[in-house]
Amino acid sequence: MKITWLGHSCFLLEDSKGNKILTDPFDATLGYKIYKGSPDIVTISHQHFDHNYTRELTSNYKIVNRIGMSTIYDIPIKGIPSYHDKNKGAKRGENIIFTFTMDGYSVCHLGDLGHTLSNDDLHAIGSIDILFVPVGGNYTLDGKEASQVTKKINPKIVIPMHYKTSQVSLPLDGIEKFLIYMKNATKTGSNTLVIDDKMTDSLAVKILNFV
């Protein structure tokens, strides 16, 4: 499986069959270059401009933006209810956590999760190989909260997202606070990560470059 970070919470995941999932695409106002490719599936965690922009995608893609189970192109996708804030959505609304399986790897994208997880949430998420976790605070979990959630989920690989970079003007923290609470972090030197073997890591943080 190939993972490409396009910026913010947007990733392109491609399996060995060529199936492509695009997560939380953003519009031009965010600051990153818009993805204009041809995904097969687009997951949208919530309806904000930096997570739901599909106007310039070019394929006959399937949108997944709801709670519950779906199977598309033999890829099982589960939408789990959550919130964008600590007040059950009163401030910023609802958020969907997505889990799916590609090439035998279990993947979880937390979207704009704004609260810690209950035991019921963790049970619904299940065992995860690769976790995408927001760490920038203000709108989502901050670095410390993100580290706590990450350790509860206990994935093999952790990919931080939704944090301040030189291309984003949103009032977010950088990645540094998250890394204070996490060990075993490495910079990949690329915006892509290829996973093609059995995972032996535990809570290994992979820092991808933005485009």
N, C-alpha and C positions, 0 to 999 in steps of 0.2 A: 504494500500500500504506500502511496505517495501522498504526503501532506504538504500543501503550499499555503503559507500565510500571506494573505493579500492586504493585511492591515486590520487593526481594531479587533473585531470578533469574527471576521470573515476569513474562512479557510476553504480551500478546494481540496477535497479528498478523492483520490482515484484508486480504484481497486485493480486487481490483476486482469479483470475482464473488461476494463475500460470504463466502468460505470463511474460517474462523477457526482459527488454531493458538494453543493455550495452552501455554506452556513452564513446566515445574517449579513447579506450584502448591504453596503452603504451607498449613499449618494455623494455627489461631488463636493458638497459643502463641508464634508468631514475633513478633507485635506489629502487623503490618499487617492491614488489612481483608481478609477472605477474599473471593475472587472466587466468585460464585454464578451466573454466566451460563451460556451455552449454546455452548461451542466445538464445532467439528467434529472437531478432532484435538488430542490432548494428548501432548506429549513429556515423558518423565520420564528425567532423566539418571542417577538412582540412587535407591535406596529409603531416603531419609532424610526425616524429618517436614517439613522445610522445602523439599521438592522433589517430593513425591509425593501430595499430598492432593487427592483427587478426590470425596470423599463428598458434597459439596454442589453439584456441577455438575448441571445440569438436563437436558442433552440426551443423545441417543444417540451419544456421541462415540466416536472410535477412539483407543485408547491405543497409542503407539509407545514402547517401552521396551527395545528390543533392537538389537543390532548387525546391520548389513546394509542392504539396499535395500528400500524400500516405496514404493508409489505409491498415494496416497489422494486422491480428488477431483482427480485430475490433477496433484497436487503430489508431485514426487519427494522422498523423504526418505531420507537416508543416516545410519546410526548407526555411528560410528567408535570403536573401543575405546580407552580411556585409563584413567587412575587418579586417585584422589582424594588421593593423596599422592606423595611422592618415592620411596617404597619399593615400587613396583609393587603397590600396594593392600594391603600388609601392615598398615598402620595404620588406614586408613579405607575400604578396599574399592575397587571399580571405579567408573568414571565413563564415561558415553557422551557423546561430542561429536556433535551433530546438525548436518547441513547440509541445506538444502532450498531450493527455488526457488519464489518467489511473484511474480507479475506481471513475470517476467523478471529479478528481482533474486536474486542468490545470497546466502543468509543462513547464518551459522554461530553456533550457541549452544554455548559451551564447557562448560556445566554447572559442576560443582565441580572443574574441572581443578586438579590439585595439583602439576604438574611441567611443565618446559619440553618443547618438541616436537622430535621427531627429523625428519630429512628425509623419512622414510617417512610420518610423521604429516602433515607439511605437504603432501606429494603427495596423500594421501588426502583432505585438506580441500579442496585446489584453490584456484581463484581466488574470492575472496569480496568481495561489495559491502558487506555489513553484518555486523559482528562484535559479539556480546555476550560480554564478557569479565569474569570475576570478578577483583576487585582488592583485596579486604579482608584477605587474608592469614589466618594461623592455620589455617583449614580448607582454604584454596585458595592459588593464587598470591598473592603480595603485590604491592604497587604496582610495584616495580621489575621483578619477574619477569613481571608482566602486561604491562608495557610492552615487554619483550623479545619475548614471544610475539606480541603485537599487531604489532610491526614485522616479524616474520618472516612472518606471515600477510599483512600489507600490504593490509588492506581499505580501501575508500573511506570508510566511516563506521564509527566505533567507539562503542559504547554500553556504558559500564562498569556493573557490577552486583555484587551480593553484597558490599556494604560497609556500614559503620556509618552509621546515621542515628538521629535522635532516637526513632524508634519501635522500634528493634531493641536488645535487651539482650545479644545474642551478643558475645563478645569479638573484634570485628573492627576493622581500621583504617578510617578514613574514606577518602574519595576523594582526599585531598590528595597522598598519596605517589605515587599513579599519575600525577597531573597534573604533578608535578615533572619526570617523564621524558617527558611527551608535550607536544607543541606543538599549536596550532590547536584549542584546546578552547573550546566555547561553551555557555552555559546556555540551554536552550530556553525556560525560563519556564513549562513545561507538562509533564504526564506523557505527552503524546502527540507523535508525530512523523509527519508525512505525507510520503511520498516518491512523487512522480508525474512525474518527469522524468529525463533522462539524468544520471548522476552524473559530476561533474567533480572532486570532492574527492579527496584522498588523506590517509588517517589523520586525518580530521576527527572529533574527539571531541565527541559530543553528550551533554550532561548533562541527563537528564530529572529532573523533580521527582517525589518519591514522593507517593502518594495520601494 
